[in-house]
Amino acid sequence: MRALDRIPEAIDFHTTAARILRDLDQPWNLAQTLAHLAAAHADNDQPEPAHQHRAEALTLLDDFTDPRAAALRQRLQELTAG
């Protein structure tokens, strides 16, 4: 939806996905979804929810040490710091 510039729909989609992933206890998938949700909020000029979702994703990523998690962590940290 973000690629189609349908940002409100992207936010709704990722919000629903995050709720489901929390219920299923899927921290890796939840971290990825929160990163996408943060990006959608940033695209929608909503910096505070974007920051909150990035922060939650970073907390979830603490339990993962693989290269994909490290890359996502680095990207989120750069966005949070910038």
CORNOR-V630950 format. One record per residue. N is the residue number from 1. PHI is phi in degrees with one decimal (* if undefined). NEAR is the number of other C-alpha atoms within 12 Angstrom. Layout:
{{N & PHI & NEAR} {N & PHI & NEAR}}
This chain:
{{1 & * & 18} {2 & -62.2 & 22} {3 & -63.8 & 12} {4 & -92.1 & 10} {5 & 60.5 & 13} {6 & -110.2 & 16} {7 & -62.3 & 24} {8 & -58.1 & 22} {9 & -68.8 & 19} {10 & -63.4 & 27} {11 & -61.5 & 31} {12 & -60.9 & 21} {13 & -60.3 & 21} {14 & -69.7 & 30} {15 & -64.1 & 25} {16 & -64.3 & 18} {17 & -61.0 & 24} {18 & -62.5 & 30} {19 & -61.4 & 21} {20 & -65.0 & 17} {21 & -66.6 & 20} {22 & -63.3 & 21} {23 & -61.8 & 13} {24 & -87.2 & 13} {25 & 54.6 & 14} {26 & -117.0 & 20} {27 & -62.9 & 26} {28 & -65.5 & 30} {29 & -64.8 & 27} {30 & -64.5 & 32} {31 & -59.6 & 36} {32 & -63.9 & 32} {33 & -64.7 & 34} {34 & -64.2 & 42} {35 & -63.6 & 41} {36 & -67.2 & 35} {37 & -63.5 & 41} {38 & -61.0 & 39} {39 & -63.4 & 35} {40 & -64.6 & 35} {41 & -64.3 & 30} {42 & -62.0 & 26} {43 & -62.2 & 22} {44 & -93.2 & 21} {45 & 56.2 & 15} {46 & -125.1 & 19} {47 & -65.6 & 20} {48 & -67.4 & 17} {49 & -63.5 & 25} {50 & -60.6 & 27} {51 & -63.3 & 29} {52 & -61.7 & 23} {53 & -69.9 & 35} {54 & -63.1 & 37} {55 & -61.7 & 27} {56 & -64.9 & 29} {57 & -61.3 & 38} {58 & -62.0 & 34} {59 & -62.2 & 24} {60 & -63.6 & 29} {61 & -72.0 & 32} {62 & -56.4 & 19} {63 & -85.4 & 15} {64 & -118.5 & 20} {65 & -120.6 & 14} {66 & -71.9 & 13} {67 & -60.3 & 11} {68 & -64.7 & 16} {69 & -65.9 & 26} {70 & -61.7 & 19} {71 & -66.6 & 17} {72 & -65.6 & 30} {73 & -58.2 & 31} {74 & -62.3 & 20} {75 & -61.1 & 23} {76 & -66.3 & 33} {77 & -64.2 & 23} {78 & -64.3 & 15} {79 & -67.8 & 22} {80 & -69.1 & 25} {81 & -76.0 & 11} {82 & -84.4 & 9}}
